Amino acid sequence: MKEEISYYKILGVDENASNHELRKAFCKLSIELHPDTTSLEIDEAKSKFQEVLEAYENLNNNNLRKIYDDKLKEKFRSKNKVFNSLIIDSKNQNLVENRRPFSSGELFSLLLLFIIISISLICSIFIASFTGKELDTIPIWLVK
């Protein structure tokens, strides 16, 4: 799974950067990545330039920047919460208690598996008795 790069990393600025610093970084990157002025392939240059443009448009607007920062903080909190719960569970060995119950489809497949194994066992016993083989034979690989 590809991890999403933050707008701050795309522009190469700090999270506390001012609008002037954002504009400066955008101008520098737009000159480097514009499809008309770069040595990159046209498709790659377009996609990178669009990423830079999107990052600048979202971070330059104060309302959009506040919403984006809140989303980043929430994502960071949720990642830490999941990571911390996994560490606690692995230390306490409580992973078995957190399992979900079987669904009806899973229970049905387990029933079918049990029926197939039972039928196979009954058929093998029937075939062995019909051909006259003993049921108490020792496997060849156990004999030295």
C-alpha positions as CSV (number, residue, x, y, z in Angstrom):
1,M,0.0,0.0,0.0
2,K,1.4,3.4,-1.0
3,E,1.7,5.9,1.8
4,E,0.4,9.3,1.1
5,I,3.0,12.1,1.1
6,S,2.0,15.2,3.0
7,Y,1.7,18.6,1.2
8,Y,4.5,19.9,3.4
9,K,6.9,17.3,2.2
10,I,5.9,17.9,-1.4
11,L,6.7,21.6,-1.1
12,G,9.8,20.9,1.1
13,V,8.7,23.3,3.9
14,D,8.2,23.0,7.6
15,E,4.7,22.6,9.0
16,N,4.9,26.1,10.6
17,A,6.0,27.8,7.3
18,S,4.5,31.2,6.6
19,N,2.6,32.0,3.4
20,H,5.7,33.8,2.1
21,E,7.8,30.6,2.5
22,L,5.1,28.5,0.9
23,R,5.0,30.9,-2.1
24,K,8.8,30.9,-2.4
25,A,8.9,27.0,-2.3
26,F,6.1,26.8,-4.9
27,C,7.8,29.2,-7.3
28,K,11.1,27.3,-7.0
29,L,9.4,23.9,-7.6
30,S,7.1,25.2,-10.4
31,I,10.1,26.4,-12.3
32,E,11.9,23.0,-11.8
33,L,8.8,20.8,-12.6
34,H,6.9,22.8,-15.2
35,P,6.4,20.5,-18.3
36,D,7.8,23.3,-20.6
37,T,11.0,23.8,-18.6
38,T,12.0,20.5,-17.2
39,S,14.0,17.6,-18.5
40,L,11.6,15.0,-17.1
41,E,9.2,13.1,-19.3
42,I,6.0,15.1,-20.0
43,D,3.7,12.8,-18.1
44,E,5.9,12.6,-15.0
45,A,6.4,16.4,-15.1
46,K,2.7,17.0,-15.4
47,S,1.8,14.7,-12.4
48,K,4.6,16.2,-10.2
49,F,3.6,19.8,-11.1
50,Q,0.0,19.0,-10.4
51,E,0.9,17.6,-7.0
52,V,2.9,20.8,-6.2
53,L,0.1,23.0,-7.4
54,E,-2.5,21.1,-5.3
55,A,-0.2,21.3,-2.2
56,Y,0.3,25.0,-2.6
57,E,-3.4,25.7,-3.2
58,N,-4.4,23.8,-0.1
59,L,-1.7,25.2,2.2
60,N,-1.9,28.8,1.0
61,N,-5.6,29.1,1.9
62,N,-5.8,29.4,5.7
63,N,-9.1,27.6,6.1
64,L,-8.0,24.7,3.9
65,R,-4.7,24.5,5.7
66,K,-6.4,24.3,9.1
67,I,-8.6,21.5,7.9
68,Y,-5.6,19.7,6.4
69,D,-3.5,20.1,9.6
70,D,-6.4,18.7,11.7
71,K,-6.6,15.7,9.4
72,L,-2.9,15.1,9.7
73,K,-3.0,15.3,13.4
74,E,-6.0,12.8,13.5
75,K,-4.2,10.4,11.2
76,F,-1.1,10.6,13.3
77,R,-3.1,10.0,16.5
78,S,-4.9,7.0,15.0
79,K,-1.6,5.5,13.8
80,N,-0.1,5.8,17.2
81,K,-3.2,4.4,18.9
82,V,-3.1,1.3,16.6
83,F,0.6,0.9,17.0
84,N,0.4,1.2,20.8
85,S,-2.5,-1.2,21.1
86,L,-0.5,-3.8,19.1
87,I,2.5,-3.4,21.3
88,I,0.4,-3.8,24.4
89,D,-1.4,-6.8,23.0
90,S,1.8,-8.5,21.9
91,K,3.3,-8.0,25.4
92,N,0.2,-9.2,27.2
93,Q,-0.6,-12.0,24.7
94,N,-4.2,-10.8,24.5
95,L,-4.4,-11.2,20.8
96,V,-6.6,-14.4,21.1
97,E,-9.3,-12.5,23.0
98,N,-9.6,-9.8,20.3
99,R,-10.7,-12.2,17.6
100,R,-14.0,-11.7,15.9
101,P,-16.6,-14.5,15.9
102,F,-17.0,-16.7,12.8
103,S,-19.4,-15.6,10.2
104,S,-22.1,-17.9,8.9
105,G,-20.1,-18.6,5.7
106,E,-17.0,-19.5,7.6
107,L,-19.1,-21.9,9.8
108,F,-20.6,-23.5,6.7
109,S,-17.2,-24.0,5.1
110,L,-15.9,-25.6,8.4
111,L,-19.0,-27.9,8.4
112,L,-18.3,-28.9,4.8
113,L,-14.6,-29.5,5.6
114,F,-15.6,-31.8,8.5
115,I,-18.1,-33.7,6.3
116,I,-15.5,-34.2,3.5
117,I,-12.9,-35.4,6.0
118,S,-15.4,-37.8,7.6
119,I,-16.5,-39.2,4.2
120,S,-12.9,-39.6,3.1
121,L,-12.1,-41.5,6.3
122,I,-15.2,-43.8,6.0
123,C,-14.4,-44.5,2.3
124,S,-10.8,-45.3,3.1
125,I,-11.9,-47.7,5.8
126,F,-14.4,-49.3,3.5
127,I,-11.9,-49.7,0.6
128,A,-9.3,-51.2,3.0
129,S,-11.7,-53.7,4.4
130,F,-13.1,-54.6,1.0
131,T,-9.6,-55.3,-0.4
132,G,-8.7,-57.4,2.6
133,K,-6.1,-55.1,4.1
134,E,-5.7,-54.9,7.8
135,L,-6.5,-51.7,9.7
136,D,-3.7,-52.1,12.2
137,T,-0.8,-52.0,9.7
138,I,2.3,-50.1,10.5
139,P,3.3,-47.5,7.9
140,I,6.4,-48.5,5.9
141,W,8.2,-45.3,6.7
142,L,8.0,-46.2,10.5
143,V,9.7,-49.6,9.9
144,K,13.5,-49.4,10.1
